[in-house]
Amino acid sequence: MKTNTIIILLFTFYTVTIFSQNSTRISTSTTSMNVIAIDDYLTPLNSANQSAVALLNIQNVKSLIYDAQPSTYYFSGVEKIYGEKPKNLFTDLNSLNNLNSAITLKNNIEIIIIKLENANQLNSTINLELFSSFKNLKYIYIISSFDTTAQAITNMIVGKNEIYSVFYKVEKGDTN
């Protein structure tokens, strides 16, 4: 009887240990990326259920996108700064790798707006580590000039997404 009890306890302990190791491994190895269409983010289904912080974030994103802001533009290796303490950084996919060394005023940047020009760029990656020197960065906004999906944008992004909110929008422009 005593031997059976010990065997059952050892088996239970072994099973629980394996289960907890597997669940820890799964939770640390997967990074959940939540890419959302900007219009879905800015117009929540029920604002009464939104926290005050969430509503402030929505208002901040609206202001950054739609209101005139001090901004930095970085395209083809050329940085242009408009205003003091820029909050917005406009760039394209081809310029991302040079951002850390090229952008001079990083401390106030809250949103990076990345333009995608063609569907082939969906095969490229956006490494979130490229933005590590932007201390106030909260939002990454991807504007596509062609049809795409949240999943296609999600597939482009590598690295941990613990502090950034990622949005996208399809903006085809005038076709005439």
N, C-alpha and C positions, 0 to 999 in steps of 0.2 A: 504494500500500500504506500509506504513512504517513498519507495523508488518510483512508483508511477506518478506520484505528486511532484517529485523533483523533475522527472522527465517532462511532465505537462508544463511546469513553470519554466523550464529551460526552453521548451518549444515556443511557448507564448512570448517569452522575452526575445528570443531570436526573431520571431515573426514581426513583433512590434519594432524592433531595431531596423530590420530590413525595410519595412514599410515607411518608417520615418526618414531613413536615408534616401529612399527613392522619391518621396514627396519633396524633400528639401532639394534634391538634385533637379527635379522638374521645375520647381518654382524659381530657382536661381538661374537656370539656363535659358528660360524663355523670357523674352522682353516683349511686353505688350505695347504695340504701337497703335495709337488711336489717331488716325488721320480723319479729319472731318471736313465736309464742304463748308466753306465760310458762311454761306447763307444759313445753313443748319445751326451753326454755332451762334450766330448773331440773333436768330429768332427762335428761342427755345419754345417748346410746345406749351409749357405752363410756367410762366415766370413766377407765379405764386409759390411754387415748390422750389425755386432756386434760392440758394443761400445768398446772403449779402455779398460775400466774397465773389461768388460766381457772377452775380449781376455787375459788380465793379469790374471784373475781368472783361465781361462783354462790352461794357461802356468804354473801357480802355482800348480794346481792340478796334471798336468802331472809330474812336478818335484817331488812333494811329493810322488806320486805313483811309478814312474819308476826310479828315481835317488836315489842313496844311500844317506840316511839321518840319522842323529843321531836319535835313536829310543828307545822307551821303549816297552818292551814286558811284558804283565801281563796275566798269565794263571795259574789257580789252586792255587791262592793265592801267587804266586811267581812273584816278579818284577825283571826284568833284564834290565839294562840301558846300551846302547851302544852309546858312544859319549857324547859330552857335549851339553847341551841345546836341548834335543830331540824335534823334530817336529812331529814325528809319534808315535802313540800309537796303538799297536797291541794287541787285546784281543779276547775273545769269549763271547758268550751270557751269559754263566754261571758266568762269572767274573764281569759283569757290576755293580752289586749292591755294590761291594766293592771298586770301582775305587776311589771315593772321599777320602777315608781314606788310601788307599794302595799306590797310586801313589805319589811319592815324588817330582818329577820335572814336574809340571803341566803348568807353565807359558808360555812355548813356544810351547806347543802341538797345532798344527793346524788341524790335521786330526786324527780321531779315526777310525781304521779299525777293524771291528767286523766280526768274522768268524761264519757262521752258519753251523753246522755239519749234521743236519738231518731235515726232513720235519716237525717233531713234534714241532720243535722250532718256527715254524710260528705261533703257538698258544700262544707264549710268547709275552711279551711287551718290548719295549725299551722306557723308560721314559726319555725324553729330559732333565728333571730336574737333572738327574744324572750327567750331564755334566756342570752344572752351575759354578763349581769352576775352570773350564778350561777357563781362560780369553781370550786366543787367538784362541780358537777352532772355525773353520769355516766350516769344512766338516766332514760328517759321511759317511763312505764307508763300505757297507755291502757286504761281499763276501760269496756266498752260494755254497756249494758243491753239490747241487741238483737243479733241475729245479724249478724256481719260477718266479713271475711277480712283476712289480712295485706296483700293487695293493695289493698283498700279503704283501710286505714290508711296504707299507703305513698303512695297517691295524695293523701292529705290533707297530707302533710309536704312543706314547701318549705325550701330552704336546704341547706347542706352538712352532712353527718352524719359528721364525722371523729372526734368525741370522745364522742358519745352512743350508747348502746345503747337501742333502742326495742323495747318489748314491748307485747303487748296480751292482753286476756282478755275473753271474753264472760261476763258475770255478770248473769243475768236476775233473780235474786232470787226471792222467793216470789210465785207467781202467784195465790194465794187472796185 
